[in-house]
């Protein structure tokens, strides 16, 4: 089965938007660190804000299903920046 060109374009634009959003988040993270906010505190607050927003957009059940997949993704290194040896 092949993917329709319009679906590929939509996926590309969605990926671009996520990269742009991540850039804004990275800037806010850096500013918070410079202001003396502890990185772990900022990260937890960001997760809280993200889940609030996701629940508002997609509803509790869909977000709960998304969250159920997080442990496996974390364990498989999807969010790891540097690997420990």
FENUR-V403984 format. One record per helix or strand. SS is the DSSP state (hx for helix, st for strand). FROM is the first residue (numbers start at 1). TO is the last residue. If there is no record, write none. Layout:
# FENUR-V403984
ss=SS from=FROM to=TO
ss=SS from=FROM to=TO
This chain:
# FENUR-V403984
ss=hx from=5 to=34
ss=hx from=39 to=58
ss=hx from=60 to=68
ss=hx from=70 to=75
